[in-house]
Amino acid sequence: MAGTVKRVIKRGRSTVKTAIEHGRATVETAIEHGRATVDSAILHGRATVETAFVHGRATVETAIEHGRATMRAAILHGREDVRIENVPVPRAARGELIVRVDAALTCGTDLKVFRRGYHARMIVPPALFGHELAGTVVEAGTGVMEFAPGHRVVALNSAPCGRCYFCERGQENLCDDLIFNNGAYAEFIRIPARIVAKNTLHVPDNVPLEHAALTEPLACAVHGLEDSRPRKGDIVAVIGGGPLGLMILHVAALAGFETIALVKHEGQGEAAKQLGAAYVIKSPNIRKAIRETRALTPDERGVDIAIEAVGIPDTWQEAMELVRKGGTVNFFGGCAANTHVILDTNRVHYSDITLRATFHHTPAICRKALELIAGGRFQAGAFITGRAHLYELNRVFEKLMNRSSEIKTAIVP
């Protein structure tokens, strides 16, 4: 260890800056002035700074500038059990990136995971937590050509294999080998090679990283609307005033569709109006909400498309009652495992209702989402209604569980 960068740090040269200030203009002169020698460094198996990195020495930023080998990160241990812990700073293997997290966003999925203690597809505790982020590359593994330290990026939380039956049919969100990445609620995050290659995007200079972090949920919202196959002149009802419900509503309004928001809370209604809802129905009574929604359509026939963005049986059933004959219902909100819903099969059949369910996103849709954010029409700032430090994460989730007016909170490590 005598000749390693780590040894230099331990001997009192915590950064390149302080090394220079103390008369050590380079790593080489630091070594020559009492930090072993180049020869001894080679003898100990660390010939250069580059090989130090290859052999597991963290980047210049994480090892030299910060002078430590651990970072703070949120670890999910179970139901409503998230702990901020010291964990090793990740290292970039071949094809991987290490990204400094500049902004991580809370989301409805994370809130459900916090409540339930797991996600059947995405995360099994104990595990690093959080998946919506944007940040700055601090280390690029060997073989990475598209990204370099200093690049501003948004790294999506998954990537398909590109080879299975579903990928070849253009249904990459259903990939048999879809890999997921968690760990956004941390100072640094490792981006797996497949996500680097398929689903990591450069953030344009005009886009704040906080806004870029909205790419993942916005991609899900865009997918949900596209999957509902709207036609010109359609009336679209969205059930749910959470982050994704509001995003779907906003995307539909931007696309020129007349939108109806069905929400439970006053704050959600105000946000829906700001984001383009033509009408807002606020009622805790489902039957009343159905009647009021139908009354807004010609001849009270019902909406053309109803998108459920809550994820509970009652609202799945409500969506069925909102649509006209020949309409489409999209069960966008995912219910808990082993949930069963009773539907009126007579109405489904004889009213020729199309039932769909949209899950996740694809690399192509993620690019559409970032383009929508960069274009300026999407009101990214309206979705980020709070900011907090990493150590406040539990308080933030408790506040969200109590139905606060917050849409998304940016967690800044």
C-alpha angles and dihedrals in degrees: 000000000000096000102036128113086243090060091051090053093048091051091060108275099113096170141013087248094057091043089056092045089055092051099270103123095177141015086253094057090044088057092045091053098061105308094109114268137276087257094053090044089056091045089054091052101256108104099164142005087258093058089045088061092046090053094055105278109142121243125284088259098049100035105032104026095040096030096212142097099214137063138195116259140163114249121197109219100168144299110001088342113123119151130191105227142169110254132169116280104251122246127217116245122192111313094007135115133213110213127193105226109235094172134006119185131214116233142182092257092054089048090053090048090050090052097043099034096230146035116225094219105026115031140018117186141279088049146123109274138220132046113195111088150132128194151132127295112242099170135021121197123228113287096029107128105163099056136046138175110293096032116130110229145170111215114199120222098243146024132198125230095239092216110072128094093265096046091051089053093053093254096118092153086069095048114154089225102035107160121209130203126205132177106092092134092075142079094256134014133199114228112208117235095250092053090047090053099041111020113025115102136193112244114227114242092244093058119085111229090237088061093044089056087068090070096095099051091038089054089055090050093049089048091050093053095043091047089056088061099221121198129212110282096021121146110225123199119195119197112208135045097215123115096280095041089054092046093052089048092050093047090050092049091049088051089057102256124138106246136201119195119206109198140157104215134058094233091054090052092052091049091048091054091050090051095053110276111158089202135013123207112196113181135129088209111086096199091052091048090052092050093047092048094049090049089063092060128078110278087355087274095145135250125304094232130020117191116194110208102169107073105223129115095244094059092043087058091044091056089057090057095049100061129086125234107291091019130135130243119197115198093204097155112081117226124215118278115283093019115149127200128198113220131185098250092185090061093044091054105037095038090048094231119179115222118201137168124200123206128187125315145275131237091254092053091048089058090050089052094052090047089052090053093046092048091069100228093096108084097228094164092058091065097054103072102157144028130206142164122255093254088060094058096108091050090050093053092046089053091050090050089056090059098252121179091253117117101187131352121210110224111209115195 
